[in-house]
Amino acid sequence: MTPQSLLTPYHTDKLNLRNRVVMAPMTRSRADNAGSVPNDLMVEYYSQRAAAGLLITEGTYVSREAVGYINVPGIYTPAQVAGWQKITSAVHELGGTIFVQLWHVGRMSHPDLLNGNLPLSASALNPHAQVYTPTGMKDTVAPAAMTTAQIKQTVADFVQAAQNALTAGFDGMEIHSSNGYLFHQFFNGTSNHRTDEYGGSIENRARFFFEVLDAMKAAGVDLGKVGARLNPSLDGLFGTTLDAETIPTFDYIVRRLNDYGLAYLHLSEPFTDVSQNEFAEPHIAKHYRPMYQGTLIINGGFDQEKGNQVIADGDADLVAYGTLFIANPDLVARFEHHAPLAEGDKATFYVPGAHGYTDYPAAVSE
């Protein structure tokens, strides 16, 4: 029997993975404590899923100003770093590899989450979305356009978060430059109306993102331990509107990333049907595989069969699974044995506690 592409090892000079199944970053809102500290329940959760070739954690705030949802962990205080150390140690004891996703939500926040302060973004444009606050869902507000000084401080916050990630024992880190959050807000012309060096041209709108990578490298962070996530054809979600310059912007970013020697590039297929949108690219992996020379992770609606196929076709090296990992902590073993997959209880995706988090049983005994 030919081995499944998903279950074959993947080795480069930057990654040494026992299979090509990646657990995608998923907000699970279990850091329900005053300090947004990773806890023992999260240790159990990530340990249960450590058989994945690569675990990417939930989005993790790089600073207090980066916050946009309740009960999400950070990586900007000593207590948070110590909490993550317990998780990385547990995953490593099981032979796993784990990256942390570094996150700043930008305008996808609310003053109730920011001590009364306005969220920060490229421009003062309301995304007209909703965010989950301590008192429930609330409409977003117009953010404050970031000053140059605030951009520089945020660059420094990402550098410090990257250093904290290494201190916490992570094998690497992924920059969340996707899904309508801060960097995506700078990339997109409908959310970035700036007239300074961070707005206008494609090169200017990508400047902030590349400044973070350059600053990480200058601070001694090995970019071979850094990944980046992009969602080029996102449209109509998270306050993001795709326009004529969107795909050319991502083409520019992806081509330029070839010069950075990253651990990987993590791309998402369209979250919605964009087949009728003249500006969208409906086939992300096929479009960007010839353009990007490094390791490519693809995410978005893949099952076992499609995951094996996209690797066999050469359009991606690794496949990231999100919701399938919620109810199937032993997803890799289920793939190996072609076992049935359980369905997750959506009502428990973002609520505190073990129920719907660590109490899904394994179906396959090793």
Backbone hydrogen bonds in HBPLUS format (Angstrom, degrees):
<---DONOR---> <-ACCEPTOR-->    atom                        ^
c    i                          cat <-CA-CA->   ^        H-A-AA   ^      H-
h    n   atom  resd res      DA  || num        DHA   H-A  angle D-A-AA Bond
n    s   type  num  typ     dist DA aas  dist angle  dist       angle   num
A0007-LEU N   A0004-GLN O   3.03 MM   3  5.39 138.8  2.20 107.0 118.1     1
A0008-THR N   A0005-SER O   3.28 MM   3  5.49 170.4  2.29 110.9 113.2     2
A0020-ARG N   A0006-LEU O   2.80 MM  14  4.89 159.7  1.84 150.6 153.9     3
A0010-TYR N   A0017-LEU O   2.88 MM   7  5.07 165.6  1.90 141.0 145.1     4
A0017-LEU N   A0010-TYR O   2.81 MM   7  5.07 170.3  1.82 162.7 159.6     5
A0012-THR N   A0015-LEU O   2.77 MM   3  5.12 164.2  1.80 156.5 156.4     6
A0319-VAL N   A0020-ARG O   3.08 MM 299  6.39 168.0  2.10 178.7 174.9     7
A0053-GLY N   A0021-VAL O   2.77 MM  32  5.28 128.5  2.04 143.8 159.3     8
A0022-VAL N   A0319-VAL O   2.91 MM 297  5.80 166.9  1.93 152.3 148.8     9
A0321-TYR N   A0022-VAL O   2.81 MM 299  6.14 161.3  1.84 166.1 163.7    10
A0023-MET N   A0054-LEU O   2.84 MM  31  6.33 159.9  1.88 160.3 167.2    11
A0056-ILE N   A0023-MET O   3.06 MM  33  5.84 144.7  2.19 146.0 155.3    12
A0024-ALA N   A0321-TYR O   2.92 MM 297  5.30 168.7  1.93 125.7 129.1    13
A0031-ALA N   A0071-ASN O   3.04 MM  40  4.66 141.6  2.19 142.6 132.2    14
A0033-ASN N   A0031-ALA O   3.01 MM   2  5.80 135.3  2.21 103.5  90.7    15
A0036-SER N   A0033-ASN O   3.12 MM   3  5.48 171.4  2.13 118.8 121.1    16
A0074-GLY N   A0036-SER O   3.15 MM  38  5.92 149.6  2.24 161.5 153.4    17
A0042-MET N   A0039-ASN O   3.04 MM   3  5.38 124.2  2.36 103.0 116.5    18
A0043-VAL N   A0039-ASN O   3.13 MM   4  6.58 142.3  2.28 141.9 153.2    19
A0044-GLU N   A0040-ASP O   3.10 MM   4  6.46 156.6  2.16 148.3 152.4    20
A0045-TYR N   A0041-LEU O   3.01 MM   4  6.30 157.2  2.07 144.6 151.2    21
A0046-TYR N   A0042-MET O   3.03 MM   4  6.19 174.3  2.04 155.7 155.2    22
A0047-SER N   A0043-VAL O   3.00 MM   4  6.05 154.3  2.07 145.2 153.3    23
A0048-GLN N   A0044-GLU O   2.95 MM   4  6.09 155.4  2.01 150.8 156.2    24
A0049-ARG N   A0046-TYR O   3.15 MM   3  5.26 139.5  2.32  99.2 110.4    25
A0050-ALA N   A0047-SER O   3.21 MM   3  5.07 170.2  2.22 111.4 111.3    26
A0052-ALA N   A0049-ARG O   3.23 MM   3  6.22 172.4  2.23 126.8 128.8    27
A0055-LEU N   A0097-THR O   2.88 MM  42  6.16 164.8  1.90 154.6 159.7    28
A0099-PHE N   A0055-LEU O   2.84 MM  44  6.20 163.6  1.86 166.9 170.4    29
A0057-THR N   A0099-PHE O   2.95 MM  42  6.38 160.8  1.99 154.2 159.3    30
A0060-THR N   A0101-GLN O   2.83 MM  41  5.82 143.4  1.96 150.4 160.5    31
A0103-TRP N   A0060-THR O   2.90 MM  43  5.25 155.0  1.96 145.6 140.5    32
A0061-TYR N   A0073-PRO O   3.11 MM  12  6.52 148.5  2.21 145.7 141.8    33
A0075-ILE N   A0061-TYR O   2.95 MM  14  6.13 140.7  2.11 173.9 165.4    34
A0062-VAL N   A0103-TRP O   3.20 MM  41  5.95 145.8  2.33 158.0 154.3    35
A0066-ALA N   A0063-SER O   3.14 MM   3  5.21 154.2  2.21 101.3 109.3    36
A0105-VAL N   A0066-ALA O   3.24 MM  39  5.70 178.2  2.24 136.7 137.0    37
A0081-VAL N   A0077-THR O   3.05 MM   4  6.37 162.6  2.08 157.2 161.9    38
A0082-ALA N   A0078-PRO O   2.94 MM   4  6.15 157.9  1.99 148.5 154.5    39
A0083-GLY N   A0079-ALA O   2.95 MM   4  6.19 149.7  2.04 142.4 150.7    40
A0084-TRP N   A0080-GLN O   2.95 MM   4  6.27 157.5  2.01 152.4 158.0    41
A0085-GLN N   A0081-VAL O   2.92 MM   4  6.19 144.3  2.05 143.8 154.3    42
A0087-ILE N   A0084-TRP O   2.96 MM   3  5.04 118.7  2.35  97.6 113.4    43
A0088-THR N   A0084-TRP O   2.89 MM   4  6.25 167.0  1.91 165.8 167.6    44
A0089-SER N   A0085-GLN O   3.00 MM   4  6.02 160.4  2.04 145.0 150.8    45
A0090-ALA N   A0086-LYS O   3.13 MM   4  6.21 157.8  2.18 138.0 143.9    46
A0091-VAL N   A0087-ILE O   2.97 MM   4  6.21 162.5  2.00 155.4 160.1    47
A0092-HIS N   A0088-THR O   2.90 MM   4  6.01 160.6  1.93 148.8 154.5    48
A0093-GLU N   A0089-SER O   2.95 MM   4  6.13 149.1  2.05 145.6 153.8    49
A0094-LEU N   A0091-VAL O   3.09 MM   3  5.27 137.4  2.28  99.4 111.3    50
A0096-GLY N   A0091-VAL O   2.91 MM   5  5.15 159.1  1.96 148.1 142.3    51
A0095-GLY N   A0092-HIS O   2.93 MM   3  4.88 162.1  1.96 107.3 110.6    52
A0171-ASP N   A0098-ILE O   2.94 MM  73  5.64 153.2  2.01 164.0 166.3    53
A0100-VAL N   A0172-GLY O   3.14 MM  72  6.64 151.1  2.23 137.2 137.7    54
A0174-GLU N   A0100-VAL O   2.72 MM  74  6.05 156.9  1.78 146.8 151.7    55
A0102-LEU N   A0174-GLU O   2.72 MM  72  5.97 155.7  1.78 158.1 166.6    56
A0176-HIS N   A0102-LEU O   2.94 MM  74  5.78 162.3  1.97 164.3 163.1    57
A0182-LEU N   A0104-HIS O   3.19 MM  78  5.82 153.3  2.26 142.6 148.5    58
A0108-MET N   A0105-VAL O   3.31 MM   3  5.41 165.7  2.34 124.6 122.4    59
A0113-LEU N   A0110-HIS O   2.83 MM   3  5.52 157.2  1.88 124.0 131.1    60
A0114-LEU N   A0111-PRO O   2.97 MM   3  4.85 153.4  2.04 102.1 110.7    61
A0116-GLY N   A0111-PRO O   2.82 MM   5  4.34 153.9  1.89 152.0 143.1    62
A0117-ASN N   A0114-LEU O   2.94 MM   3  5.27 165.9  1.96 119.6 121.5    63
A0144-ALA N   A0119-PRO O   2.80 MM  25  6.16 167.9  1.81 166.7 165.0    64
A0121-SER N   A0144-ALA O   3.05 MM  23  6.21 146.0  2.17 160.6 158.4    65
A0146-MET N   A0121-SER O   2.85 MM  25  5.72 159.2  1.89 179.0 172.9    66
A0125-LEU N   A0123-SER O   2.88 MM   2  5.55 138.5  2.05 101.9  90.5    67
A0140-THR N   A0129-ALA O   2.97 MM  11  5.58 158.0  2.02 144.0 141.9    68
A0131-VAL N   A0138-LYS O   2.90 MM   7  5.57 156.6  1.95 156.2 161.8    69
A0138-LYS N   A0131-VAL O   2.90 MM   7  5.57 156.7  1.96 155.6 162.8    70
A0133-THR N   A0136-GLY O   2.94 MM   3  5.05 161.9  1.98 126.0 127.9    71
A0136-GLY N   A0133-THR O   3.01 MM   3  5.05 162.4  2.04 118.2 116.3    72
A0150-GLN N   A0147-THR O   3.07 MM   3  5.07 117.8  2.47  94.2 109.4    73
A0151-ILE N   A0147-THR O   2.97 MM   4  6.32 151.2  2.05 151.0 159.2    74
A0152-LYS N   A0148-THR O   2.96 MM   4  6.24 162.3  1.99 151.2 155.6    75
A0153-GLN N   A0149-ALA O   2.92 MM   4  6.15 152.7  1.99 143.6 151.4    76
A0154-THR N   A0150-GLN O   2.95 MM   4  6.10 150.3  2.04 140.5 148.2    77
A0155-VAL N   A0151-ILE O   2.91 MM   4  6.24 151.7  1.99 150.6 158.6    78
A0156-ALA N   A0152-LYS O   3.03 MM   4  6.33 159.2  2.07 145.6 150.8    79
A0157-ASP N   A0153-GLN O   2.83 MM   4  6.15 143.0  1.97 141.0 152.3    80
A0158-PHE N   A0154-THR O   3.00 MM   4  6.29 153.4  2.07 148.7 154.0    81
A0159-VAL N   A0155-VAL O   3.05 MM   4  6.38 155.7  2.11 149.5 156.5    82
A0160-GLN N   A0156-ALA O   2.91 MM   4  6.15 164.6  1.93 151.4 155.2    83
A0161-ALA N   A0157-ASP O   2.88 MM   4  6.04 155.4  1.94 144.1 151.6    84
A0162-ALA N   A0158-PHE O   2.88 MM   4  6.08 150.4  1.97 144.3 152.0    85
A0163-GLN N   A0159-VAL O   2.99 MM   4  6.33 157.5  2.04 150.6 156.4    86
A0164-ASN N   A0160-GLN O   2.79 MM   4  6.04 153.4  1.86 148.2 156.6    87
A0165-ALA N   A0161-ALA O   2.82 MM   4  6.03 145.8  1.94 142.1 151.4    88
A0166-LEU N   A0162-ALA O   3.18 MM   4  6.53 151.6  2.26 144.7 150.7    89
A0167-THR N   A0163-GLN O   3.03 MM   4  6.31 156.7  2.08 146.2 153.0    90
A0168-ALA N   A0164-ASN O   2.83 MM   4  6.07 144.7  1.96 145.0 155.1    91
A0170-PHE N   A0165-ALA O   3.06 MM   5  5.60 158.0  2.11 163.0 156.1    92
A0169-GLY N   A0166-LEU O   3.05 MM   3  5.14 156.6  2.10 102.6 109.8    93
A0173-MET N   A0225-LYS O   2.82 MM  52  6.37 151.3  1.90 160.0 169.6    94
A0227-GLY N   A0173-MET O   2.73 MM  54  6.13 155.1  1.79 149.8 156.9    95
A0175-ILE N   A0227-GLY O   2.85 MM  52  6.21 162.2  1.88 142.0 141.2    96
A0177-SER N   A0175-ILE O   2.97 MM   2  5.73 119.7  2.34 111.5  94.8    97
A0229-ARG N   A0175-ILE O   3.07 MM  54  6.27 157.8  2.12 173.4 166.4    98
A0181-TYR N   A0178-SER O   3.11 MM   3  6.07 167.7  2.13 133.7 136.9    99
A0184-HIS N   A0181-TYR O   2.98 MM   3  5.38 110.0  2.48 114.2 131.1   100
A0185-GLN N   A0181-TYR O   2.85 MM   4  5.97 145.6  1.97 155.5 164.9   101
A0185-GLN N   A0182-LEU O   3.05 MM   3  5.06 122.2  2.39  95.2 110.2   102
A0186-PHE N   A0182-LEU O   3.22 MM   4  6.66 137.7  2.41 143.6 154.5   103
A0186-PHE N   A0183-PHE O   3.01 MM   3  5.15 129.3  2.27  98.2 111.8   104
A0187-PHE N   A0183-PHE O   2.94 MM   4  6.32 152.4  2.02 148.6 157.1   105
A0188-ASN N   A0184-HIS O   3.05 MM   4  6.13 155.7  2.11 151.2 155.2   106
A0191-SER N   A0188-ASN O   3.11 MM   3  5.60 154.8  2.17 112.6 120.0   107
A0192-ASN N   A0188-ASN O   2.95 MM   4  6.00 125.9  2.25 146.8 162.7   108
A0199-GLY N   A0196-ASP O   3.20 MM   3  5.64 159.7  2.25 122.7 121.3   109
A0205-ARG N   A0201-SER O   2.98 MM   4  6.28 158.7  2.03 152.4 158.1   110
A0206-ALA N   A0202-ILE O   3.07 MM   4  6.28 136.9  2.26 147.4 158.1   111
A0207-ARG N   A0204-ASN O   3.11 MM   3  5.00 151.8  2.19  99.1 107.9   112
A0210-PHE N   A0206-ALA O   3.25 MM   4  6.56 166.1  2.27 158.3 162.1   113
A0211-GLU N   A0207-ARG O   2.80 MM   4  6.02 144.9  1.92 152.8 164.5   114
A0212-VAL N   A0208-PHE O   3.14 MM   4  6.48 143.6  2.28 144.8 153.3   115
A0212-VAL N   A0209-PHE O   3.17 MM   3  5.33 126.7  2.47  96.9 109.7   116
A0213-LEU N   A0209-PHE O   3.32 MM   4  6.77 158.6  2.37 147.1 151.4   117
A0214-ASP N   A0210-PHE O   2.89 MM   4  6.08 166.2  1.90 151.5 155.6   118
A0215-ALA N   A0211-GLU O   2.86 MM   4  5.93 153.9  1.93 142.1 149.6   119
A0216-MET N   A0212-VAL O   2.90 MM   4  6.11 155.3  1.96 150.5 157.2   120
A0217-LYS N   A0213-LEU O   3.04 MM   4  6.29 164.2  2.06 150.9 154.7   121
A0218-ALA N   A0214-ASP O   2.93 MM   4  6.15 158.5  1.97 145.8 152.2   122
A0219-ALA N   A0215-ALA O   2.97 MM   4  6.10 137.8  2.15 140.5 151.0   123
A0219-ALA N   A0216-MET O   3.15 MM   3  5.13 127.8  2.43  93.7 107.4   124
A0221-VAL N   A0216-MET O   2.93 MM   5  5.25 156.1  1.98 157.0 149.0   125
A0220-GLY N   A0217-LYS O   3.01 MM   3  5.21 160.7  2.05 108.8 113.8   126
A0225-LYS N   A0222-ASP O   2.87 MM   3  5.62 159.5  1.91 123.3 127.3   127
A0226-VAL N   A0223-LEU O   3.11 MM   3  4.91 161.5  2.15 106.4 107.3   128
A0263-ALA N   A0226-VAL O   2.79 MM  37  5.36 153.6  1.85 138.6 144.2   129
A0266-HIS N   A0228-ALA O   2.76 MM  38  5.90 176.2  1.76 166.6 165.7   130
A0230-LEU N   A0266-HIS O   2.87 MM  36  6.32 153.1  1.94 160.2 168.2   131
A0268-SER N   A0230-LEU O   3.17 MM  38  6.63 133.7  2.39 151.8 163.1   132
A0234-LEU N   A0231-ASN O   3.31 MM   3  5.73 161.3  2.35 122.1 120.5   133
A0236-GLY N   A0240-THR O   2.69 MM   4  5.56 146.3  1.80 161.4 169.5   134
A0240-THR N   A0237-LEU O   2.89 MM   3  5.57 161.1  1.92 122.4 128.4   135
A0246-THR N   A0243-ASP O   3.04 MM   3  5.39 160.8  2.08 114.3 120.4   136
A0249-THR N   A0245-GLU O   2.94 MM   4  5.98 144.3  2.07 143.3 152.9   137
A0249-THR N   A0246-THR O   3.08 MM   3  5.16 121.5  2.43  97.3 112.2   138
A0250-PHE N   A0246-THR O   3.08 MM   4  6.50 157.1  2.14 153.3 159.0   139
A0251-ASP N   A0247-ILE O   2.81 MM   4  6.04 153.1  1.88 154.6 163.3   140
A0252-TYR N   A0248-PRO O   3.04 MM   4  6.20 156.5  2.09 141.4 146.7   141
A0253-ILE N   A0249-THR O   3.02 MM   4  6.34 160.2  2.06 148.1 153.4   142
A0254-VAL N   A0250-PHE O   2.87 MM   4  5.98 172.6  1.88 153.5 155.4   143
A0255-ARG N   A0251-ASP O   2.99 MM   4  6.10 167.5  2.01 150.0 153.9   144
A0256-ARG N   A0252-TYR O   3.01 MM   4  6.12 160.6  2.05 148.1 154.0   145
A0257-LEU N   A0253-ILE O   2.93 MM   4  6.14 141.3  2.08 146.3 157.3   146
A0258-ASN N   A0255-ARG O   3.19 MM   3  5.65 153.1  2.26 107.3 115.0   147
A0259-ASP N   A0256-ARG O   3.04 MM   3  5.84 164.4  2.06 121.3 125.6   148
A0260-TYR N   A0257-LEU O   3.01 MM   3  5.28 167.0  2.03 114.7 118.8   149
A0265-LEU N   A0295-THR O   2.89 MM  30  6.28 151.0  1.98 157.4 165.5   150
A0297-ILE N   A0265-LEU O   2.84 MM  32  6.09 170.3  1.85 155.4 158.3   151
A0267-LEU N   A0297-ILE O   2.84 MM  30  6.10 168.7  1.85 162.7 159.2   152
A0299-ASN N   A0267-LEU O   2.94 MM  32  6.22 131.9  2.18 148.2 162.3   153
A0269-GLU N   A0299-ASN O   2.84 MM  30  6.19 165.0  1.86 169.8 170.9   154
A0277-ASN N   A0274-VAL O   2.95 MM   3  5.18 163.7  1.98 113.6 118.5   155
A0280-ALA N   A0277-ASN O   3.14 MM   3  5.49 152.9  2.22 112.1 119.7   156
A0287-HIS N   A0283-HIS O   2.97 MM   4  6.04 148.8  2.07 147.0 156.6   157
A0288-TYR N   A0284-ILE O   2.92 MM   4  6.06 163.7  1.94 160.1 163.0   158
A0289-ARG N   A0285-ALA O   2.88 MM   4  5.67 147.4  1.99 151.1 157.2   159
A0291-MET N   A0288-TYR O   2.99 MM   3  4.94 130.1  2.24  98.6 113.2   160
A0292-TYR N   A0288-TYR O   2.97 MM   4  6.07 138.3  2.15 159.1 167.8   161
A0317-ASP N   A0296-LEU O   2.88 MM  21  5.39 161.5  1.92 149.1 155.3   162
A0318-LEU N   A0296-LEU O   3.23 MM  22  6.49 155.9  2.29 149.5 149.7   163
A0298-ILE N   A0318-LEU O   3.06 MM  20  6.50 156.9  2.11 148.6 151.5   164
A0320-ALA N   A0298-ILE O   2.88 MM  22  6.05 165.4  1.90 149.4 154.2   165
A0307-GLY N   A0303-ASP O   2.89 MM   4  5.89 149.3  1.99 145.3 154.5   166
A0308-ASN N   A0304-GLN O   2.99 MM   4  6.23 161.9  2.02 152.7 156.4   167
A0309-GLN N   A0305-GLU O   3.00 MM   4  6.20 153.7  2.07 145.1 153.0   168
A0310-VAL N   A0306-LYS O   2.94 MM   4  6.10 161.8  1.98 149.8 152.9   169
A0311-ILE N   A0307-GLY O   3.41 MM   4  6.56 154.4  2.48 143.1 148.8   170
A0312-ALA N   A0308-ASN O   2.96 MM   4  6.12 164.1  1.98 148.1 153.4   171
A0313-ASP N   A0309-GLN O   2.78 MM   4  5.92 149.4  1.87 151.4 159.4   172
A0315-ASP N   A0310-VAL O   3.05 MM   5  5.51 137.8  2.23 164.9 174.9   173
A0314-GLY N   A0311-ILE O   2.92 MM   3  5.11 150.7  2.01 105.3 114.9   174
A0325-PHE N   A0322-GLY O   2.88 MM   3  5.69 146.8  1.99 124.3 132.6   175
A0326-ILE N   A0323-THR O   3.00 MM   3  5.17 148.1  2.11 104.5 114.3   176
A0331-LEU N   A0328-ASN O   3.00 MM   3  5.05 123.9  2.33 129.2 122.0   177
A0334-ARG N   A0330-ASP O   2.96 MM   4  6.25 156.3  2.01 156.2 164.0   178
A0335-PHE N   A0331-LEU O   2.89 MM   4  6.15 155.8  1.94 150.9 157.1   179
A0336-GLU N   A0332-VAL O   2.94 MM   4  6.23 157.9  1.99 146.6 153.2   180
A0337-HIS N   A0333-ALA O   2.97 MM   4  6.19 154.0  2.04 149.0 154.7   181
A0338-HIS N   A0334-ARG O   2.79 MM   4  5.52 105.2  2.36 137.2 153.9   182
A0339-ALA N   A0334-ARG O   2.85 MM   5  4.67 150.8  1.93 135.2 140.9   183
A0338-HIS N   A0335-PHE O   3.24 MM   3  4.93 156.6  2.30  96.7 103.6   184
A0348-THR N   A0345-ASP O   2.97 MM   3  5.75 164.5  1.99 123.7 128.7   185
A0349-PHE N   A0346-LYS O   3.23 MM   3  5.18 170.9  2.24 107.0 109.5   186
A0357-TYR N   A0354-ALA O   2.87 MM   3  5.04 148.8  1.97 137.4 133.1   187
A0358-THR N   A0354-ALA O   2.96 MM   4  5.25 153.6  2.03 136.7 144.8   188
